């Protein structure tokens, strides 16, 4: 189970600042909670009608509490990219990649990758396909370094449809 929030504030047309918080529970990884709070700056590399590409860098604090009693608290750097591509009026592709090199314990790192394809079937019904991968170079004993996710589903919109 993962949830997160990020708030961006434009500094000018190309640069922005951000603050973020991510929270995770992962039973196969024996992870009771991971709380990652951070912030940094980003650059709007491409901003067009059909494609947006942002790159980000910053620092985070990563607190981890595992079910086997291990607790870790470490500082990390953050390097990321986020793309949004409008393939046509009904199909969109998004992806996000973030690398977290650990600066408390050099050589360790985490990496997150998410990609999603969303299609509007009609004005109120849509479909999505999402893949995700979570990599941790330093998992606790008897757990894997990778978590792979494949998700698909329908989206239902209520209320007035947006005018195009």
N, C-alpha and C positions, 0 to 999 in steps of 0.2 A: 504494500500500500504506500503510495507516494503522493504528496501534495506539495505545492509550492506557489509562491507569489513573487512577482518582480514588478517594481515600479520604475518606469523610465521618466526622466525629465530632460527635455531638449535644452542644451546649452546654446547651440546655434543650429543652423540648417544641417550640418553634418555630424556634430558631436552631441552626445548625451551622457548623462550620469544615471546610475541605477543603484537600487538597493534590492536585495533579494533574501528570501527565506525558504528553505526546502526542508521537509520533514518526511521521514521514511520509516516504515516497519517492514521487516523482511524475515519471515519465519525460516525459510531454507538457509538463509545466511546467519541464523541465530541472532538477528539484529532486533532488539527491543525498540530502539529509537536511534535515528541519526538526525541531528538538527544542524543544518548548515546555514549560517547567517553571513552575509557578505555584501559587498558593493564594489563599484568601480566605474569605469568609463567605457563608452562604446562609440563606434563610428558607423554612420549610415553609408556604407560603401556604394550600394546601388539603391536608388529609390525611383522606380518607374511605375507606370500603371500596372504592368503585368508581373514585375519582379522586384522584390526587396531583398537586400542582403546586408545584414548587420554583423559586425565583428565586435567582440567585447574582451576586456581584460580587467582584472581586479584581484581582490583578496577575500578569503572567507575564513571563518572559524568552523571546524567540523568536530562536533561532539558525537561520540558513538557509545552506546550502552548495549552490551550483548548479553544473551540469556545465560552464558557460561560464566558470568561475573566480570568479564573484561570490560573496562571503561577506557576510552581513549579520547583525548582532546588535542587537536592539532591545527596549525595554521596551514592554509593552502593558497596557492596562486590559482587564478581562474583565467583560462583562455577559451573563448567560445565563438561560434558562428551560428547564425540563424537565418534561414532563407524561406521566403514565401513566394511561390510561383503560381500565377493564375494561368493554367494551360489553355483554358477557354472559359466562356461565361459560366459553365457548370462544373468544371473540374479544377481543383486546387491541390497543390503539393506543398507540404511544409517539412522542413527538417531542422534539427538543432543538434549541435555537437559541442560538448564542453569537456575540457581537459582540466583536471585539478592536480597539479604536481604538489606533493606534500613538502612544505618547507621546514617543518619541525623534524621530520625523519626523511632526509634526502634519499631519493631513489624510489620511494613509494608514490603511487598516484592512483587516481580514480578517473574514469572516463564515462561519459553518458552520451548515448546517441538515440535520437528518436526521429522517425520519419512517418509521415501520414499522407495518404491520398484520400481526398474527400470529393464526393460526387453528389450533385443535386439531381435527384430522380425527377422531382417536380418542385413546385413552390413550397411544399410543406414536408416533403420526405427526402432524406438523403442517406448515403451509405459512406462508410469510412473503412479503411484498412490501415492499421498502424503497426509498425515494428519498433522495438526498443531493445537496447542492449546496455546493461550496466556492468562495468568492469572495475574490479578492485584488485590491485596488485598485492594487497596485504590482507587477505581474508583470515578469519579466525580458523582454527584447526577443524578439519573434517567438513569444510564447506568449499564450494567452487569459487573460482575467480570471476566467472561470468554468470549473468542472469539475462536470458533472452525472453522477450515478450512478443507475442503475435496476437493482435486483437482486431476484431471486425465487428461492425454493428450498424444499426439503423439510427438515424437522427430524425426526430419529429419536431417541427416548428409550430408553435401556437401563436395566434394573433395575426396582425396585419403583416403581409409580405412586403419586403423592401422593394421600392421602385428602382428599376435599373436604368 
